[in-house]
Amino acid sequence: MSGSARPSNDTTHPKPVTEIDAKRWLDVDFPGLEIGVAEYKEGPTGCTVFAFGKTVSLHVDVRGGSPGVIGDGLPVVDAVCFAGGSSYGLEAATGVAAELFARKGYSTQWNDIQLVAGAIIFDYGRRDNAIYPDKELGRAAVRALRPGRFPLGPHGAGCLATAGHGETAEIAGQGGVSRAVGPTRLAVFTVINAYGAIVDRNGDVVRGNRDAESGKRRRSEDIVAQSGAYDPPKLRGRVVTQNTNLTLVVTDQKLDALQLRSIARQVHSSLARAIQPFNTRWDGDILFAISTQKVDNPKLDEVSLAIAASELAWDAALASFDP
C-alpha cells in the first residue's frame, strides 16, 4: 500500500482507549507514582505515562544505533512517556506536557513548568497503517493516570512490541516489577522491542529466535554456531533496524547525580543477561533512572541498589510477554 493511501491519524481520526483489557496486571506499591495508558486500537499502538506529582531527579542512559528520545538532557522531570509510532510517537510526550500544563491551571511560573522526557519504539513492522501516538493520545494517558496498576504484555507503548527479528520474531510488550529493599522502594518498567531474544535465568530463550519449521526457540549462540550468522535466512515482515528497548528505573532513595548515573549504567548493562544480543547497532536502547529523593537509607549504597534494580530489570523483561 502506498504512503498516500495508508490509513493515518488524519484520515481515520482514531479514538483514545484508556480502559485496558489486560490478561495480567502488576500491582505497584510506590507512593507518588501514577501510571496512565492510552491506546489507538486502529493501529494498534499506544503510550504509557509515568507521572510523579512533583519534580524528580533524572538520568538517561542512551545506547544503540538510532534511539528516539526527548528530554534526555534534563536533570529533573515531572513525567516520562513511552510510546510506539517511531519518531512520530514523540508527539505523545508533548500531549503529556500539555495536559499537565492544564492541570497546573496554565501557570507559567518557573516552578510550575512541566518537564516531560520520553522515548519511542518502532512498531510499524506488523501493521499496514501510519497511525501513531499523537498529542491527543498523550493527553488521554494523563487523564487516565492512576496509582498502583500497570498492565503487562502487549499494551500501551508495547502494543506491537516484539522480541527477535524477521521470521523469528514474537510479540512481547511491556513488563514491570516493584519491591522494597528495607525502607527503600524500587520499581522497574520496560518495553521490549528487541533485535535479540528474551532469555530466562536458566539461559533458555523464552521469546524470540523461534524456528519457523520446528517451532522451537534457539539460543543466539547456537544459531551462530550452526549457521555462521545470527540473522535468519529470510527477514520477513521486519527489517533488522526496527528495534528498541525502553526501561524506567524508579527509586525513592536519595541519590546525587553521579550516583543516579552510575545506577543507570549498571542496570542498563545488566539487561544483556535478559536480552541476547543486546545494545547492537540495530537497537536504540534507552534507560531512564529516576529518584524521588524521599528516603535516606545509608545502609543501601549505590552499587547494592543497582544490583537489586538489575534483578528487577531482568524480572521486568520476563514479565513483558503473555505466556
Helices and strands as residue ranges (DSSP letters): H 9-12, E 24-27, E 34-40, E 45-62, E 69-70, E 76-83, G 86-90, H 91-103, G 110-112, E 116-120, H 135-143, E 146-147, E 149-152, G 156-158, E 162-163, G 166-168, E 170-171, E 173-181, E 184-193, E 197-199, E 205-207, H 220-227, E 244-253, H 257-270, E 275-276, E 286-295, H 302-318
